[in-house]
Amino acid sequence: MTALIDIIIVAIVALTVIMAMQRGFVRTILGTLGFALALLVALVFRSPVSTAIQNSAVGDQMESVVHSAVDSTVTEANYEAIFSEEKSKDAEDSLKQVFYLFGAEEQFEGLKSSYAEWRADGLERVRTGLKNKLTDPGVRLCCNVLAFLVLFIVARIVIKIAEIVLDKVVALPVLRQANKALGAIAGIVLAVFRVFLLCFALKLILPIASAAGMDWIASINPENSFLYSMFDSNNFLAKLL
């Protein structure tokens, strides 16, 4: 098992460096960081884009989705039983799920007293009251999710286009060798990071495997591996996480 760990580490380093040399510096860096960059763009610009969506026709459609969810959940057959002494557990749970789905947990927790007042005025008053409680958080959540997805996808496309264009540029004879050499350096850095991740994962997995009775995994002693010990003693991830 100790030899197997050494073999895995050597394979990770060798394959990562070889692939990075073949891909070149530009594709290696943008390919590795592309997901993180797109995620960062989506997180940073989500709020203003979400606000713009809320103020557009899409926001109105999201509001209609929220209202339809209320209308389909609270009906003539069940609205009187919700939050009553002879309450319908299924109907109340369904209403709770709608509020939680649209990120309005706090509004649901304080709903019981208001619901009793609305119920006295009939079904439409109940629905109107629920919509007033649910619309703002529901539309905001839907628009936040939509904004995040749009930004992430657009950013990924832009980064991919940049990767293709820059890869064409560095494919010129004068830059090709430099791109491959820098790719090898980037590959070494990436390989070391991946080995650090492997060492960190082993430290997490082995105690769990031991507790779960998975003896064939728990019997692995990575400390006997020279390469593991060398990397693990300098593993900054173990200190950060």
Steps between C-alpha positions, in 0.01 A plus 500: 500500500788737578649440156157559345481846656842587359393374157180707512693815595756445222217438251318819605815710461609342171160510331427855616835635376479315166144617434591857599794499256273373222227753577738789556497772763190686379270199477632351824447818702166600349378139502591461866379840617208537259242353737626707795508821294147442370381426853663821627340708223157350576534571873630856458245619243199291605338771712478783239400257224234348727360848571484574127316173440251575777418833335450341158226294339678189626441621856128523424507141374675389818225671700241306302684177583484582872130588480421180308677297769277659766181447296577133435595432863218682682162393361133518586525147639784556747543868589267488803684205654849655483616632841169395659414259780383248242800586285598318185857390558561429132374841387699680770815308407446585133467868586813480714689342211397785269627762746825311557546443126485874437729587790228640727555285810473794741172617347350154547598478867297812582207419274251327730334804661470690171360194326217473754394858419514443126306173525202684649470700175513204265731325257597799285603701806715208615667475161559876481656504846726207419607658172587825677718307744662281237543717191803711598721220637380255234569731205831606653613138539395402147674804351814435706518142372434608141758781520761263640441238230504755215817668627676168558415364155591826321828525693587140413433569132710820503788323677483213250510744208796679661672165545454413131615843377805515727590142412503600131729794582752296701496233228712737288855361458659779701280428803435126470801377695453759774135396531599134540778581749271719710236227467743253656562740790126549547461122484751451781315751719165337418642151564630603843160647585326177395736290712432731796128435443565124493692516829227707662229263371684196639516660845123550489408162353712264712335578840156476338591166340625371835178601677293342222687170528657527154821328609655473154503882480568565868808274483672744264781683679602787271764615751719214373496653153804719435321722246189534715707601804694754294189667362293471817764673714468805272127481434362852540144375432500307829578825679243708313204258507 
